Amino acid sequence: MFYTADEPHGLPFDPFKAIIAPRPIGWIGSIDAEGRVNLAPYSFFNAINSRPNLIAFSSDGLKHSVRNAQATGEFTYSLATLPLARQMNMSSAKLADGDNEFDYAELTMAPSRLVRPPFVGESPAALECKLVQIIELSDVDGRATGNYLTIGQVVATHIKDDYLRDGRFDAVKAQTIARCGYNDYATVAEQWELTRPG
Ligand SMILES: Cc1cc2nc3c(=O)[nH]c(=O)nc-3n(C[C@H](O)[C@H](O)[C@H](O)COP(=O)(O)O)c2cc1C
């Protein structure tokens, strides 16, 4: 099939997010100006640069995670894994302003060292980030979408030693999960190597 963005695709759901899949899940910890803690998953998320290490998540509107990053200049990322999938999903619940999804999902608030927001203590790996930029996304005609891309720079990394093998982070052991389309997820269960030419 073929369709342009201007015509109906005729499918029960837009396949866009199933085509751009699997997407890593940015499990974002933040605090508001009063120090109240927040946690939420974002799958419009990725690593976008190394040297320095930058990550970005995109919010449909100004959700708590963006507003908190804006207010405090900081956030954390925790790796979402299969054993934590149910709690990751629970942390996407729309709670009232200031209600803590760590408590709601019964997750441990592990203290960060260089930033104030905590990260998920049960997660095999986490990143402490300082806010670089929040960009309101616009469309091809320059119209504002009302959606926001939040970019952070990694200032510290936590890895549970059990998940290091020969000095490498073991994503298969961690059972890293990623978001596919619809309500589907994928698990990193197998990895294979390919060496670049040259
Ligand atoms: C796996 C998963 C991925 C999600 N990805 C996004 C996303 O990329 N952007 C977004 O705006 N919401 C996303 N959501 C929904 C948010 O997690 C949800 O709206 C949450 O309540 C936002 O929390 P906050 O307002 O505390 O930041 C996702 C939910 C799940 C379960």
Ligand as a Chemical Component Dictionary entry (heavy atoms), coordinates in Angstrom:
data_LIG
# 
_chem_comp.id                   LIG 
_chem_comp.type                 NON-POLYMER 
_chem_comp.pdbx_formal_charge   0 
_chem_comp.three_letter_code    LIG 
# 
loop_
_chem_comp_atom.comp_id 
_chem_comp_atom.atom_id 
_chem_comp_atom.alt_atom_id 
_chem_comp_atom.type_symbol 
_chem_comp_atom.charge 
_chem_comp_atom.model_Cartn_x 
_chem_comp_atom.model_Cartn_y 
_chem_comp_atom.model_Cartn_z 
_chem_comp_atom.pdbx_ordinal 
LIG C1  C1  C 0 5.805 3.070  27.122 1  
LIG C2  C2  C 0 5.194 4.442  27.133 2  
LIG C3  C3  C 0 5.733 5.413  26.329 3  
LIG C4  C4  C 0 5.206 6.717  26.330 4  
LIG N1  N1  N 0 5.774 7.658  25.517 5  
LIG C5  C5  C 0 5.312 8.917  25.536 6  
LIG C6  C6  C 0 5.930 9.912  24.732 7  
LIG O1  O1  O 0 6.889 9.671  24.012 8  
LIG N2  N2  N 0 5.434 11.182 24.799 9  
LIG C7  C7  C 0 4.378 11.499 25.598 10 
LIG O2  O2  O 0 3.967 12.656 25.619 11 
LIG N3  N3  N 0 3.787 10.570 26.384 12 
LIG C8  C8  C 0 4.223 9.294  26.382 13 
LIG N4  N4  N 0 3.635 8.345  27.172 14 
LIG C9  C9  C 0 2.566 8.748  28.091 15 
LIG C10 C10 C 0 3.161 9.381  29.356 16 
LIG O3  O3  O 0 3.995 8.470  30.044 17 
LIG C11 C11 C 0 2.011 9.808  30.296 18 
LIG O4  O4  O 0 1.242 10.816 29.666 19 
LIG C12 C12 C 0 2.494 10.300 31.641 20 
LIG O5  O5  O 0 1.385 10.508 32.482 21 
LIG C13 C13 C 0 3.270 11.599 31.544 22 
LIG O6  O6  O 0 3.710 11.871 32.838 23 
LIG P1  P1  P 0 4.181 13.269 33.366 24 
LIG O7  O7  O 0 3.068 14.275 33.107 25 
LIG O8  O8  O 0 4.353 12.963 34.838 26 
LIG O9  O9  O 0 5.471 13.626 32.679 27 
LIG C14 C14 C 0 4.117 7.031  27.173 28 
LIG C15 C15 C 0 3.553 6.022  27.980 29 
LIG C16 C16 C 0 4.078 4.737  27.960 30 
LIG C17 C17 C 0 3.478 3.660  28.830 31 
# 
loop_
_chem_comp_bond.comp_id 
_chem_comp_bond.atom_id_1 
_chem_comp_bond.atom_id_2 
_chem_comp_bond.value_order 
_chem_comp_bond.pdbx_ordinal 
LIG C1  C2  SING 1  
LIG C2  C3  SING 2  
LIG C2  C16 DOUB 3  
LIG C3  C4  DOUB 4  
LIG C4  N1  SING 5  
LIG C4  C14 SING 6  
LIG N1  C5  DOUB 7  
LIG C5  C6  SING 8  
LIG C5  C8  SING 9  
LIG C6  O1  DOUB 10 
LIG C6  N2  SING 11 
LIG N2  C7  SING 12 
LIG C7  O2  DOUB 13 
LIG C7  N3  SING 14 
LIG N3  C8  DOUB 15 
LIG C8  N4  SING 16 
LIG N4  C9  SING 17 
LIG N4  C14 SING 18 
LIG C9  C10 SING 19 
LIG C10 O3  SING 20 
LIG C10 C11 SING 21 
LIG C11 O4  SING 22 
LIG C11 C12 SING 23 
LIG C12 O5  SING 24 
LIG C12 C13 SING 25 
LIG C13 O6  SING 26 
LIG O6  P1  SING 27 
LIG P1  O7  DOUB 28 
LIG P1  O8  SING 29 
LIG P1  O9  SING 30 
LIG C14 C15 DOUB 31 
LIG C15 C16 SING 32 
LIG C16 C17 SING 33 
# 
